[in-house]
Amino acid sequence: MKKFLGLLGDLWHAGGTGGLNWHVHAYSASRAWLGTISEIARFLQQVQPQAHELVLVGASAGWMMPPSWLSRFDRIDAYDIDPLAARLFRWRHGESLRAHGIALHMHRQDALASLPELLQRHPRACLWFDNLLGQHRYRVRDEARAEQEITDLKHQLQGRNWGSVHDLYSGPTQHMAWADRITTLTRAGVDAGQLNSQQAQTLLQDVGAKDVWSDHLTSQVFAPGTPTTLIPWRFKDHHCHWLQAGWVQGRKL
Ligand SMILES: C[S@@+](CC[C@H](N)C(=O)[O-])C[C@H]1O[C@@H](n2cnc3c(N)ncnc32)[C@H](O)[C@@H]1O
C-alpha cells in the first residue's frame, strides 16, 4: 500500500516539482506562457556552445524549451525524476530530434544528487539546468541545505560550459503591467543575483507584487558578474515568477 501511494505521489507531483500536476497546468497555460517561452528562446539563441552534446537537467516534457536550440546538438541526455517526463518529452520533441538525426537518451534520475557521476559520464557535454534549481528548496525541505547546495553547484561545474534558468522570486501580484518594467531593468543591466533584500523589495513593489513573495534561494547560482537576464513568467493569473537565465563559458571543448 505504501509503495502504491508512493507511486501515485510520484505520478502526481514527482517530488513536489513536476508530475501530472505540472504537465496539466503547463499544457493548459501554454498560450499564456508564450511571452516567457519566447524570452527563454531569445536568451538561448544567443548561447552558442561549441559542445555537440547536451545534458538537459529537469527536462520534463520540454514545455518551455525551444526545439531550435535542441537541434544544434548531436546527442542529448535528458534527466528528470518525473516518471512521465521521458514519454512526454519524446511526444513533444522526439519527431523533430529524429528529423535532425539527434540521438536522445532519457534518464529517470536525481541529477543534482548524482551530479559528479553525470559530469564523469558526459565529459564533453555542456549542461542546461532547465528551471529546476528554484524548486530545490521545496524538494529538500531544508533551506540552509538547499541554499548551500545551490551555491556549491558552480564550483562542481568549474571548467564546464553550463547554464540555468530558474526562479528567483515568486508570489502574488495585483496587476500585470510589470512585464515591460522587468524587461527594461534587464536591459539596463540590473544584476538580479546581486540584489540586496532592500533593492529586491523595491523592485517587487515596482512590479505590483503584493503580500509576501518567496525567495527561491537561487541568488548565488552564478558567480558575481556573470551576465544574466531576468524573465517574467506569469505562472498563473495573479501569481508570477521572476526567472533568471545565465550561461557560463567554462572552457573550449
Ligand atoms: C518546472 S519543471 C521544468 C520544466 C521543463 N524544463 C519544461 O520546460 O517543461 C522542473 C522539473 O525538474 C524536475 N526535477 C526537479 N528536481 C530534479 C532533480 N534533482 N533531478 C532531475 N530532475 C529534477 C522535476 O521533476 C520537473 O520535471
The ligand as an ORCA input file, in Angstrom:
! r2SCAN-3c Opt
* xyz 0 1
  C       9.395     23.399    -13.564
  S       9.717     21.795    -14.140
  C      10.789     22.048    -15.530
  C      10.135     22.445    -16.747
  C      10.812     21.990    -18.011
  N      12.145     22.486    -18.116
  C       9.921     22.356    -19.158
  O      10.289     23.194    -19.986
  O       8.848     21.762    -19.212
  C      11.011     21.177    -13.072
  C      11.404     19.761    -13.468
  O      12.598     19.421    -12.779
  C      12.498     18.085    -12.333
  N      13.440     17.927    -11.238
  C      13.413     18.526    -10.023
  N      14.475     18.186     -9.287
  C      15.204     17.329    -10.054
  C      16.435     16.641     -9.850
  N      17.099     16.769     -8.704
  N      16.913     15.861    -10.838
  C      16.223     15.744    -12.021
  N      15.061     16.386    -12.269
  C      14.560     17.166    -11.299
  C      11.034     17.938    -11.942
  O      10.617     16.600    -11.918
  C      10.361     18.745    -13.055
  O      10.045     17.939    -14.150
*
